[in-house]
Amino acid sequence: MKALILTALAAILSQGGVTPFDLAYPAKAYQGGTVVAALELKRGSVDRVSVLSGEEPFVEPTRTALLRWRFPKEREDRPALVIVNFRGPTLYAVGSAERKLKLVQKPDLLPQPDSIVEPSYPTNSLGQGSVTLQLQVDPKGRISKIEVIKGLGGLTAACRDSVQKWRLAPARDESGTAVASDAFAVCVFRQPVL
């Protein structure tokens, strides 16, 4: 019931834009992970979630949350790419913050993520939760614009800073020509374990 009320409130606040459903950090996770999914839409609702890359325990909670996302009718039924990064629960990143992604299947008509950079956890933050961004991807695969769909205090800037370093291959139309597109990035933070 509480989740239903929160979803309805988010829909009102979004004023016709994308309404994400919060992704929570799985209780069984002891390290971070990434899930890449393609969403098939019907009249603004997610009809199907195809997981292109990801590992447990992150895949099923991500699929469940993405099925509850809502899109504006103006988007029609264009598919959507969503990249979800569950930041590792340590205060400082161990090793390289950049992670190469290998997709089990290539999405048609969508950009393809090549690598992501895990966000840092701001030292002055105490929160946890998810930040959702909408990305405009140009025909060269560069992220040309980032719009905050759902922010979370200082964690929003950390997510935005890391997403600007992500690398994607551009979407291609039916003839194989690179085209501009959009995608969604979600950074899920958990309070660091010291």
C-alpha positions in Angstrom: 0.0 0.0 0.0 2.8 2.4 0.9 4.6 1.7 -2.4 1.4 2.4 -4.3 0.9 5.8 -2.5 4.5 6.7 -3.2 4.2 5.7 -6.9 1.0 7.9 -7.2 2.7 10.8 -5.5 5.7 10.5 -7.8 3.4 10.5 -10.8 1.8 13.8 -9.6 5.2 15.4 -9.0 6.7 14.3 -12.3 4.1 16.5 -14.2 3.9 14.2 -17.2 7.6 13.1 -17.4 9.2 9.8 -16.7 8.2 8.4 -13.4 10.8 6.0 -12.1 10.2 3.5 -9.3 13.0 3.5 -6.7 15.5 0.7 -6.8 16.7 -0.5 -3.4 20.0 -2.1 -2.7 19.5 -5.9 -2.3 20.0 -7.1 1.3 22.2 -10.0 0.1 24.6 -7.8 -1.8 28.1 -7.4 -0.4 29.6 -5.7 -3.4 28.4 -3.5 -6.2 27.0 -4.5 -9.6 25.5 -3.2 -12.8 22.4 -4.2 -14.7 21.6 -3.0 -18.3 18.1 -3.5 -19.5 16.0 -2.7 -22.6 12.4 -1.7 -21.8 9.6 -2.3 -24.3 6.8 0.2 -23.8 3.0 0.2 -24.4 1.0 3.3 -23.9 3.4 4.7 -21.3 3.8 1.5 -19.3 6.7 -1.0 -19.3 5.4 -4.1 -21.1 8.7 -6.1 -21.0 12.1 -5.8 -19.5 15.0 -7.6 -21.3 18.1 -7.8 -19.2 21.1 -7.3 -21.5 23.7 -7.6 -18.8 23.8 -8.1 -15.1 24.3 -10.4 -12.2 22.5 -11.6 -9.1 21.4 -10.4 -6.6 20.8 -7.3 -8.7 18.8 -8.6 -11.7 15.5 -9.5 -10.3 15.0 -6.4 -8.0 16.0 -4.3 -11.0 13.5 -6.0 -13.3 10.7 -5.7 -10.7 11.3 -1.9 -10.2 11.6 -1.2 -13.9 8.3 -2.9 -14.6 6.7 -0.1 -12.5 8.3 2.8 -14.4 5.9 5.1 -16.3 6.6 7.1 -19.4 4.8 10.0 -21.0 2.4 9.2 -23.9 4.4 11.5 -26.2 7.3 9.0 -26.1 5.0 6.6 -28.0 6.2 3.1 -27.8 9.9 3.7 -28.5 12.1 1.3 -26.4 14.2 2.6 -23.6 17.7 1.7 -22.4 18.3 1.8 -18.6 21.7 1.3 -17.0 21.6 0.7 -13.3 24.8 0.9 -11.2 24.7 -0.4 -7.7 27.6 1.4 -6.1 29.9 -0.8 -4.0 29.2 -0.3 -0.3 32.7 0.7 0.7 33.5 4.4 1.4 36.4 4.4 -1.1 36.5 2.5 -4.4 39.0 -0.4 -4.5 40.8 -0.6 -7.8 39.6 1.2 -10.9 36.3 2.9 -10.8 35.8 2.2 -14.5 34.0 -1.1 -15.4 33.7 -2.5 -18.9 30.3 -3.9 -19.8 29.6 -7.0 -21.8 26.1 -7.3 -23.1 24.6 -10.8 -23.6 22.6 -9.4 -26.5 22.9 -6.1 -28.5 19.8 -3.9 -28.3 18.2 -2.9 -31.5 17.7 0.9 -32.1 19.3 1.7 -28.7 22.7 3.0 -27.6 25.0 0.4 -26.3 27.0 1.0 -23.1 30.7 0.2 -23.4 32.0 1.2 -19.9 30.7 3.0 -16.8 32.5 4.8 -14.0 31.2 4.0 -10.5 30.3 7.2 -8.6 32.2 8.2 -5.5 30.4 8.5 -2.3 30.5 12.1 -1.1 32.3 12.4 2.2 29.7 14.9 3.5 26.7 12.6 2.7 24.9 10.2 5.0 22.0 9.1 2.7 21.2 6.1 0.6 18.8 5.4 -2.2 18.7 6.0 -6.0 19.3 8.8 -8.4 17.7 8.6 -11.9 19.0 10.6 -14.8 17.8 10.9 -18.4 20.7 11.1 -20.9 20.7 12.5 -24.4 23.2 10.6 -26.6 24.5 12.1 -29.8 25.2 10.2 -33.0 28.8 9.7 -31.9 27.8 8.1 -28.7 28.7 11.0 -26.5 26.4 12.1 -23.7 25.3 15.5 -24.8 22.8 16.4 -22.0 21.9 15.1 -18.6 18.5 15.8 -17.0 17.8 14.8 -13.4 14.5 12.8 -13.2 14.9 12.0 -9.5 17.6 13.4 -7.3 18.8 12.6 -3.8 20.7 15.5 -2.3 24.5 15.4 -2.6 24.3 11.9 -4.2 22.8 13.5 -7.3 26.0 15.4 -8.2 28.1 12.3 -7.5 25.9 10.3 -9.9 25.9 13.0 -12.6 29.8 13.4 -12.3 30.3 9.7 -12.9 27.7 9.3 -15.7 29.5 12.1 -17.7 32.4 9.7 -17.9 30.4 6.8 -19.2 31.1 5.6 -22.8 28.4 4.4 -25.1 28.2 3.3 -28.8 25.5 5.3 -30.6 22.0 3.9 -31.4 21.6 2.9 -35.0 18.4 3.1 -37.2 17.1 0.3 -39.4 19.6 1.2 -42.1 22.6 1.1 -39.7 23.1 4.8 -39.5 24.2 6.3 -36.2 21.4 8.5 -34.7 20.8 10.6 -31.6 18.9 8.8 -28.8 18.2 8.8 -25.1 18.9 6.4 -22.3 18.4 6.4 -18.5 21.1 6.0 -15.8 20.3 5.0 -12.3 22.9 5.1 -9.5 21.9 3.2 -6.4 23.8 4.2 -3.2 24.0 2.4 0.1 25.6 4.0 3.2 29.2 2.9 3.1 30.5 0.1 5.3 33.6 1.2 7.1 
